[in-house]
Amino acid sequence: MTLTRILIGEMSDAQLIELTEIDGTRRIPIVVGVAEVFAIERRIKQMEIPRPMTHELLSATIVALGATLERIVIHDLAEGTFYAMLCLQRGDEEIQVDARPSDAIALAVGSDVPIYVSEAIIDEIEREGGMPGFDPPFGGGEPDTDGIDSDDDSEWA
């Protein structure tokens, strides 16, 4: 998937980013906060900053520890909340780090790495026909981290 749209609403704390299939038409809307949407926009535009912000710091830390960000995976949607994973490679070891989708996307667009979304999430959004996240979740559903297998691309868009 690729980031295709950033919608900034000046009258709301909820901003919207949209991911679209690279070779398709399916879209995933994700509601994010104001700070996160501006961080994503800043990294897309490669704006110069005098000191590292959070995402630049994390990118530099990953490199300093001898790893590379290979991809991000949005793997679960529970009670209107998306869950993502940073997939790092250090030598022969793959390291998966839990992340908010907004932070993962900011890292992905700044590092030019692929963004994957579980087919199950895309199907659920299509079934619901809606935009998860506009009704804030009041529960704490546990994310499903089973099945994040980098070798099987059939479950990811």
Backbone bond lengths (Angstrom), bond angles and torsions (degrees), N, CA, C in turn:
res aa  C-N    CA-C-N  psi(-1)  N-CA   C-N-CA  omega(-1)  CA-C   N-CA-C  phi
1 M - - - 1.445 - - 1.527 107.38 -
2 T 1.314 114.17 161.94 1.454 119.14 178.32 1.529 108.83 -136.40
3 L 1.304 115.39 150.04 1.459 120.73 177.33 1.519 107.45 -74.79
4 T 1.331 116.55 119.09 1.458 119.55 -175.62 1.522 113.85 -113.77
5 R 1.332 116.64 -18.15 1.456 116.86 -176.43 1.512 110.49 -154.42
6 I 1.332 115.31 141.64 1.453 123.21 171.57 1.518 106.18 -124.05
7 L 1.323 116.43 120.75 1.457 121.07 178.66 1.523 108.16 -111.42
8 I 1.317 116.11 117.73 1.452 121.54 -178.62 1.518 108.34 -107.80
9 G 1.319 115.64 118.17 1.462 121.63 177.54 1.512 109.50 -101.36
10 E 1.306 116.59 114.55 1.461 120.49 -175.37 1.519 113.05 -69.76
11 M 1.310 118.24 -17.51 1.459 121.64 -176.78 1.523 112.32 -100.82
12 S 1.330 118.08 11.01 1.455 120.86 -175.58 1.516 110.83 -143.16
13 D 1.326 115.67 152.37 1.461 120.45 173.65 1.520 111.22 -81.61
14 A 1.335 117.62 -16.66 1.457 122.20 -179.41 1.531 109.47 -91.79
15 Q 1.327 115.49 119.77 1.458 122.07 177.85 1.524 107.42 -110.56
16 L 1.309 117.31 164.03 1.451 120.34 -175.71 1.524 110.50 -127.00
17 I 1.331 115.09 133.49 1.459 120.79 168.90 1.513 106.82 -118.43
18 E 1.314 115.79 152.04 1.455 119.82 -178.40 1.522 110.00 -128.63
19 L 1.323 114.62 130.45 1.458 121.78 174.04 1.518 107.77 -103.48
20 T 1.325 116.82 141.45 1.458 122.01 179.19 1.523 108.71 -130.10
21 E 1.338 115.22 143.87 1.460 120.27 176.49 1.521 109.88 -57.08
22 I 1.306 116.44 139.84 1.467 120.55 179.58 1.524 110.71 -66.08
23 D 1.323 117.57 -45.60 1.469 120.95 -179.82 1.522 111.20 -113.78
24 G 1.312 116.97 37.82 1.455 120.60 -177.92 1.513 111.00 -155.70
25 T 1.323 114.97 -166.26 1.463 120.04 -176.38 1.521 113.00 -121.47
26 R 1.322 116.73 -5.74 1.468 117.92 -177.25 1.526 110.02 -71.51
27 R 1.338 113.97 142.44 1.458 120.48 -176.83 1.524 110.24 -127.44
28 I 1.317 114.89 148.68 1.459 122.26 178.37 1.524 108.38 -123.83
29 P 1.333 117.82 113.76 1.465 119.78 174.58 1.529 109.67 -88.70
30 I 1.315 116.45 137.20 1.464 121.11 178.93 1.525 108.01 -131.77
31 V 1.312 115.83 126.52 1.456 121.67 178.03 1.526 108.21 -85.08
32 V 1.330 115.91 130.84 1.460 121.66 179.56 1.527 109.05 -133.45
33 G 1.313 116.36 169.18 1.454 121.50 178.55 1.515 112.49 -80.50
34 V 1.324 115.18 169.98 1.464 121.78 -178.38 1.531 111.02 -62.24
35 A 1.326 117.37 -48.78 1.469 120.40 -177.91 1.527 110.59 -60.95
36 E 1.321 116.48 -40.25 1.455 120.75 -177.92 1.528 112.07 -67.44
37 V 1.332 116.69 -41.78 1.467 119.18 -178.82 1.529 110.48 -66.88
38 F 1.332 116.92 -35.73 1.464 118.44 178.03 1.525 111.08 -72.32
39 A 1.325 118.19 -32.11 1.471 120.89 175.20 1.526 110.20 -64.95
40 I 1.328 117.05 -42.76 1.465 120.99 177.65 1.519 110.33 -62.50
41 E 1.323 116.21 -47.01 1.463 120.33 -179.87 1.530 111.26 -61.25
42 R 1.332 117.16 -42.48 1.464 121.65 -179.97 1.524 111.01 -61.32
43 R 1.347 116.67 -40.70 1.470 119.90 -178.81 1.531 111.16 -72.73
44 I 1.329 117.96 -35.57 1.467 120.51 176.81 1.524 110.11 -63.06
45 K 1.316 115.72 -43.77 1.461 120.88 -177.36 1.524 112.69 -81.85
46 Q 1.327 116.55 -1.88 1.463 122.92 -179.72 1.525 111.55 50.59
47 M 1.328 114.61 46.55 1.461 120.57 179.76 1.532 109.76 -70.51
48 E 1.315 115.34 134.35 1.462 121.17 177.88 1.524 109.17 -73.59
49 I 1.333 115.11 136.28 1.457 120.40 176.23 1.528 107.73 -129.53
50 P 1.333 117.00 145.94 1.469 118.95 -175.13 1.536 113.62 -68.79
51 R 1.294 118.23 -31.43 1.462 122.99 -179.03 1.519 108.40 -134.57
52 P 1.344 118.13 153.33 1.467 120.05 -178.55 1.528 112.03 -64.22
53 M 1.304 114.72 134.01 1.465 120.74 171.70 1.534 106.51 -91.45
54 T 1.305 117.34 -178.60 1.465 122.48 -173.36 1.525 113.33 -52.71
55 H 1.330 118.07 -48.51 1.464 120.52 -175.30 1.529 111.72 -71.79
56 E 1.311 117.73 -34.78 1.463 120.46 175.24 1.530 109.67 -67.39
57 L 1.323 116.25 -39.61 1.461 120.74 177.97 1.529 110.40 -62.01
58 L 1.321 117.29 -46.14 1.465 120.09 179.93 1.532 110.88 -65.10
59 S 1.319 117.89 -41.97 1.471 120.78 177.42 1.521 110.77 -59.49
60 A 1.329 116.66 -45.03 1.459 120.88 179.72 1.526 111.15 -65.79
61 T 1.329 117.44 -36.11 1.465 121.78 178.84 1.519 110.88 -65.95
62 I 1.323 116.43 -43.24 1.470 120.61 178.19 1.522 109.97 -57.72
63 V 1.319 116.75 -46.55 1.468 121.29 -179.74 1.526 110.60 -66.13
64 A 1.338 117.38 -43.41 1.467 121.23 -178.85 1.525 111.90 -62.36
65 L 1.331 116.90 -28.04 1.459 121.32 178.67 1.530 112.20 -87.56
66 G 1.324 116.50 6.34 1.458 120.67 175.43 1.516 114.65 80.99
67 A 1.312 117.35 21.80 1.464 121.03 -179.16 1.524 109.99 -115.84
68 T 1.327 115.25 167.71 1.460 121.59 173.14 1.518 107.96 -131.11
69 L 1.314 115.75 145.60 1.462 121.04 173.21 1.513 106.82 -80.99
70 E 1.335 116.87 115.69 1.466 122.00 -176.74 1.523 112.16 -90.56
71 R 1.324 116.88 -37.92 1.467 121.79 -178.02 1.520 108.19 -170.17
72 I 1.331 115.00 165.41 1.453 119.31 168.10 1.515 107.27 -119.46
73 V 1.321 115.39 150.07 1.458 121.53 -177.82 1.515 108.55 -130.48
74 I 1.326 116.09 121.84 1.468 120.63 170.99 1.515 104.44 -93.03
75 H 1.326 116.27 108.77 1.455 121.19 -165.52 1.513 116.20 -112.03
76 D 1.334 118.14 -11.00 1.459 117.96 -177.90 1.520 110.12 -152.20
77 L 1.327 114.23 154.33 1.452 123.32 175.14 1.515 105.86 -137.05
78 A 1.328 116.97 110.96 1.455 121.57 -178.22 1.519 109.18 -128.85
79 E 1.322 116.05 120.23 1.465 122.93 178.16 1.527 112.03 52.37
80 G 1.327 115.88 43.59 1.456 121.40 176.50 1.513 115.18 82.06
81 T 1.325 117.97 3.12 1.459 121.62 -179.48 1.522 109.92 -112.59
82 F 1.335 115.77 126.47 1.456 121.22 175.94 1.525 109.56 -82.83
83 Y 1.331 116.06 149.16 1.464 122.62 176.45 1.524 108.02 -125.00
84 A 1.331 114.88 137.17 1.462 119.63 -177.45 1.528 110.46 -128.79
85 M 1.312 114.05 166.92 1.454 121.99 -179.48 1.524 108.07 -138.36
86 L 1.346 115.60 133.21 1.456 120.65 169.32 1.518 106.23 -86.73
87 C 1.299 118.02 129.45 1.463 122.13 178.25 1.520 107.85 -108.81
88 L 1.328 115.09 108.34 1.457 122.86 -176.91 1.518 109.77 -104.96
89 Q 1.316 115.71 152.46 1.458 121.07 175.41 1.519 107.86 -123.62
90 R 1.339 115.47 127.76 1.465 121.23 174.37 1.522 106.55 -132.50
91 G 1.318 116.22 103.46 1.463 120.39 -173.99 1.520 109.23 62.87
92 D 1.328 116.59 -127.24 1.466 121.84 178.60 1.521 113.07 -88.51
93 E 1.316 117.31 -0.95 1.466 122.27 -174.24 1.525 111.06 -97.80
94 E 1.352 116.02 130.12 1.462 120.14 170.55 1.522 107.50 -97.81
95 I 1.315 115.28 132.75 1.460 121.77 -179.98 1.519 107.26 -118.45
96 Q 1.330 116.67 128.19 1.456 121.76 178.05 1.522 108.58 -109.96
97 V 1.337 115.12 129.15 1.454 121.37 -176.98 1.526 108.62 -123.36
98 D 1.330 116.32 124.89 1.457 121.48 177.41 1.531 109.45 -62.17
99 A 1.329 116.75 139.22 1.463 120.53 -178.18 1.523 110.26 -151.85
100 R 1.305 115.29 156.21 1.464 119.61 169.54 1.525 106.71 -73.26
101 P 1.322 117.90 142.28 1.472 119.17 178.99 1.530 113.34 -55.41
102 S 1.319 117.84 -37.52 1.461 119.58 -179.12 1.523 111.08 -63.05
103 D 1.328 117.41 -42.14 1.464 120.19 178.08 1.522 110.84 -68.60
104 A 1.331 116.22 -41.99 1.466 120.33 179.21 1.525 110.64 -61.66
105 I 1.320 116.89 -43.01 1.472 120.77 -179.98 1.527 110.56 -66.46
106 A 1.330 117.27 -40.35 1.470 120.02 177.10 1.525 110.52 -59.70
107 L 1.327 117.01 -42.10 1.462 120.15 177.48 1.532 110.90 -66.62
108 A 1.324 116.46 -41.81 1.472 120.61 -178.13 1.521 111.73 -62.80
109 V 1.331 117.02 -47.51 1.467 118.51 -177.34 1.520 111.45 -69.65
110 G 1.325 117.42 -29.74 1.460 120.52 177.66 1.515 113.02 -77.17
111 S 1.321 116.78 -22.88 1.469 121.58 -177.85 1.521 112.33 -108.92
112 D 1.330 116.97 -0.77 1.468 122.54 179.95 1.529 112.20 54.76
113 V 1.346 115.38 52.55 1.466 120.94 176.97 1.528 108.88 -115.38
114 P 1.337 117.18 157.43 1.465 120.23 -176.85 1.527 113.37 -68.57
115 I 1.325 113.49 150.22 1.465 122.82 175.95 1.521 106.78 -114.55
116 Y 1.334 116.29 122.93 1.462 121.29 178.18 1.526 109.40 -113.89
117 V 1.330 115.03 145.89 1.464 121.66 175.60 1.517 107.58 -128.63
118 S 1.311 116.30 134.18 1.460 121.75 179.34 1.527 110.66 -58.11
119 E 1.329 115.81 136.67 1.476 120.46 176.02 1.524 110.96 -57.84
120 A 1.331 117.11 -34.60 1.469 120.72 179.45 1.525 111.00 -61.71
121 I 1.314 117.43 -37.62 1.471 120.94 178.12 1.524 109.94 -67.98
122 I 1.320 116.72 -45.38 1.466 120.12 179.45 1.524 109.78 -59.67
123 D 1.327 116.69 -44.71 1.468 120.71 178.53 1.514 111.34 -60.72
124 E 1.328 117.18 -42.70 1.462 120.58 -179.44 1.527 111.42 -64.09
125 I 1.315 116.71 -42.50 1.465 120.13 179.21 1.521 110.38 -65.26
126 E 1.324 117.00 -40.26 1.465 120.20 177.71 1.529 110.88 -64.25
127 R 1.343 116.86 -41.21 1.472 120.49 178.08 1.522 111.52 -62.84
128 E 1.329 115.30 -44.75 1.466 120.59 -178.13 1.525 111.01 -73.43
129 G 1.339 115.53 -25.96 1.461 119.67 -179.68 1.512 112.12 62.80
130 G 1.317 116.75 24.91 1.447 117.98 -172.97 1.497 114.40 -133.26
131 M 1.285 113.15 -164.41 1.440 122.05 -175.81 1.520 108.35 -123.29
132 P 1.309 117.97 93.26 1.449 120.59 179.63 1.518 110.82 -57.80
133 G 1.312 114.92 138.35 1.450 119.02 175.91 1.502 114.20 111.96
134 F 1.343 118.81 -20.46 1.451 118.13 178.58 1.516 111.69 -72.70
135 D 1.326 117.50 -27.91 1.451 121.38 170.55 1.513 106.16 -97.87
136 P 1.347 117.87 107.89 1.457 118.60 -173.30 1.519 111.85 -62.56
137 P 1.324 116.95 137.35 1.451 120.35 179.02 1.524 110.51 -72.97
138 F 1.318 116.74 137.91 1.449 120.57 178.23 1.511 111.16 -107.88
139 G 1.325 116.37 -5.85 1.458 120.55 176.79 1.510 109.19 -99.37
140 G 1.301 115.12 -175.55 1.458 119.27 -178.88 1.499 111.61 -131.55
141 G 1.330 117.54 57.49 1.457 120.29 -178.05 1.514 112.09 -54.36
142 E 1.303 116.09 140.59 1.454 121.34 179.80 1.526 110.29 -80.39
143 P 1.319 117.96 134.69 1.459 120.38 178.64 1.520 110.87 -69.08
144 D 1.322 115.42 150.39 1.455 121.80 177.32 1.523 107.95 -96.76
145 T 1.324 117.03 107.07 1.460 120.33 -179.09 1.511 111.84 -102.24
146 D 1.317 118.18 0.80 1.462 120.38 177.32 1.514 109.50 -70.59
147 G 1.294 116.40 144.40 1.456 120.17 171.45 1.504 115.17 87.10
148 I 1.321 119.38 12.22 1.460 119.88 175.83 1.517 106.45 -82.67
149 D 1.316 114.63 89.05 1.464 121.30 -174.52 1.510 108.67 -116.18
150 S 1.313 115.87 113.19 1.457 120.14 -175.63 1.515 113.11 -67.29
151 D 1.337 118.10 -17.00 1.453 120.28 -177.13 1.516 113.49 -87.13
152 D 1.333 118.26 -12.66 1.455 121.52 -176.71 1.520 109.44 -114.04
153 D 1.325 116.87 95.67 1.459 121.80 -178.09 1.513 113.88 -81.59
154 S 1.330 119.56 -3.23 1.465 122.10 -175.58 1.525 111.46 -69.21
155 E 1.312 118.09 -20.94 1.454 120.59 -178.26 1.525 112.70 -96.18
156 W 1.322 117.54 3.25 1.461 120.72 -173.26 1.532 110.71 -126.76
157 A 1.303 114.91 143.70 1.475 121.21 176.95 1.505 108.86 -110.06
